[in-house]
């Protein structure tokens, strides 16, 4: 009991783990299949709409992130998952998308899939970055 009559809070201290590498390899093939399946299942029958595209992006990025986290649970909780979905109208134009990230090529990865329909392009990208 402290001087003022309150109980002092019990503090829990954690020792650093000093783990510099993940527990297991990332299931890249499963992540790629999941992205393909989600994009292919989401868009059939939809026509590009500038009003709806932002909602589609929000739904897909959240879904891809949660499904990727489920797939990489066995590798440990130290992976940062970044998802990016780009939806554009398809109308006789070319498009290139690039990205940069600090990278540890042994542990980090990026997986992407492109969906095309007569009215739109959709590209889903998932970055998995190990943070020791």
ABEGO torsion letter per residue (X at the ends): XBAAGBBBBBBBBBBBAGBABBABBBBAAAAAAAAAAAAAAAABGBBBBAAAAAAAAAAAAAAAAAAAAAAAAAAEAABBBBBBBBBBBBBGBBBBBBBBBBBBAAABBBBBBBBBBAABBBBBBBBBBBBX
